[in-house]
Amino acid sequence: MPDKCNITPSHDEFVARPAQLNHVLLQLTVIDWCGSDEFVGFVDDIVNETKQSLSLVDVNIQLFTDTFDNLIPLLPQYLSRVNPNHVFNMTELSQLHARGEVVQIIAKDDCLKTTNLTIPLFNHNDCIGVINFNGVIESDVPSSVTLSFCHAIGSLIQRNFRLMDNELCYGLSMLTASQSQEEFHRLAFFDSLTGLANRRLLNQTIETQYQLAKTNQVVGALLFIDLDFFKAINDSLGHAVGDGILVEVAERLKEIPRPEDFIARLGGDEFVILLPDLSENPMHAEQHANLLAEQLIERISQPYLYKGQALYIGASIGVTLFPSKDQHADDLLKQADTAMYQAKSNGRKKVYFFDVKMQRKADKRLHIYNCLKSAIAKNELFLHYQPQHMVQNGDIIGVEALVRWHLGGKQQISPAEFIPIAEETDLIIDIGIWVLQAACRQFVEWQLQGVNVPQLSVNVSTRQFHDNNFVDSVLMVLDETGMDPMQLNLEITESVVIEHAEDAIRKMTDLKNIGVSFAVDDFGVGYSSLSYLKRLPANELKIDRSFIQGIPYNVSDMAIVEAVLAMAKHMGFNVTAEGVESRQQLEFLQRQQCSFYQGFYASKPLTGENLALYVRRLQG
């Protein structure tokens, strides 16, 4: 290893490699493991997937701490301890935490032109190790896609260090309590909570059964089970209750399969059932797997008793048959997981079988994810602003900032396509901060130009709002841009409040105390809980466009709008109607004394420059 590491920023060169990266990140980011045994499998999966996707010579993790010295029997083979002082400058490594840069080590073999990348790992603000990606083959320097991919893998490892402290130390205590092979085998291959097989044993069994199915020319199936609505119970009643439900689910799963069927818990609320040798006929195998999956959903959906009350969850199941053409044993979990995701997306409590179209869709999602990760640095994100007007006299009262994306400066990607992908990961937090900064800077620039826009509205996602640093990040943006907090309006959805009511109310109150106002967006399509609504320090309700579009022909929509306006008036809320596109809709809102409106009838979303022209034209 060379004596010195060169710290270099990420390069903007874009080399698309979605086929090689497969859908590794989308698969790995949803891993939720518990227990030392599952951590071993987690690291195994990350290393093997990364080596295969980037065609690497080696991937390994080096820790700068002695916390796990006594845990060598439980640690993955790819993880070791090193003394950082021989190779790394700890001060420089710590500086990387905020700048998002990498340590780049150029290999000595100039003929192969390989590059070794080292990503620093942090536990809070302490640099505790690195993950090495050895043998990256590039023509000159690593592409931004490769760097982003390696950063994402590093983030996954980092995210699990807090679990390592507890779970691996627990594993050590169990190991020292009993040195028997039986105890060690249980720790290595079985889930400590449910007693089911863990990921490592599952992978071994899949490989064995897949080869047997090919040899014997029979068809088997793998069922990927993800619990529906489990998170709500876990968050509201606590992890002890959640663990109890997981144990009960495991017992129910054992009731239905045949003796030869194999049940495992992947981690969190994910379970897998492997059904070997269902039939020689693929159609019969599919029918059998579908019938069992339906029975499992019915059984899992039956109530769970807790302190005299019934708790309800469900299950979404993805299924893949094996063996099939161009399929390998290590494809089964990915394929079944992809099918399960489709079941979730299409209403939950459903069974979906994997097909090639799902694969293409997953590949497209991964491509968007990888590109979106570097979009901010490449200035591919930009903002449009939709004017908001008084219903009665048409005066402009504000604008709503809306994020847009030109992939590669050319192809525009719909927010409906990239925002849900961003919301599944921490990308939405980075995007949300960027939108707030860019919108506030534009607002201040309008003021300097003499463009009078009374208020700026910015959307805040659920994930961004519940981030621990949300309030501080808003305060930082206000301070950096010089934005007047009295002119900033943050739009949140009802789900933000319902999921963590006390936390939401506290954060809203903290920001309202300095002048920031709040609007409840998409009102009417969520819970619409009046018990929460009356406690919210919000100023405004925004009626979802789906109710406005039916006016004046849909009597039910008109009745809903009238009811919301009457309720808002009594509770002291202003109301903005979204998606107003016709004169008839505006006249109806005028008769109902709605406060504000926005939509194509007044203006489509405009660039910052065109919005300034629009305001000047309105105000003479």
Salt bridges, closest charged atoms under 4 A:
ASP44 OD2 - ARG200 NH2 3.48
ASP45 OD2 - ARG199 NH1 3.03
GLU49 OE2 - LYS334 NZ 2.87
ASP69 OD2 - ARG81 NH1 3.35
GLU101 OE1 - ARG99 NH2 2.70
GLU138 OE2 - ARG17 NH1 3.15
GLU183 OE2 - ARG186 NH2 3.04
ASP191 OD1 - ARG265 NH1 3.01
ASP226 OD1 - LYS344 NZ 2.61
ASP228 OD1 - LYS344 NZ 2.55
ASP228 OD1 - ARG348 NH1 3.74
ASP235 OD2 - LYS231 NZ 2.62
GLU248 OE2 - ARG252 NE 3.09
GLU251 OE2 - LYS254 NZ 3.16
GLU255 OE1 - ARG299 NE 2.67
GLU260 OE2 - ARG258 NH1 3.24
ASP261 OD1 - ARG258 NH2 2.71
ASP363 OD1 - HIS23 ND1 3.38
GLU400 OE1 - LYS542 NZ 3.13
GLU417 OE2 - LYS364 NZ 3.06
GLU424 OE2 - ARG365 NH2 2.61
ASP426 OD1 - ARG463 NE 3.04
GLU491 OE2 - LYS542 NZ 2.78
GLU502 OE2 - ARG535 NH2 2.80
ASP503 OD2 - HIS466 ND1 3.26
ASP503 OD1 - ARG506 NH2 2.81
ASP503 OD2 - LYS507 NZ 3.34
ASP510 OD2 - ARG506 NH1 3.68
GLU578 OE2 - LYS542 NZ 3.51
GLU587 OE2 - ARG583 NE 3.21
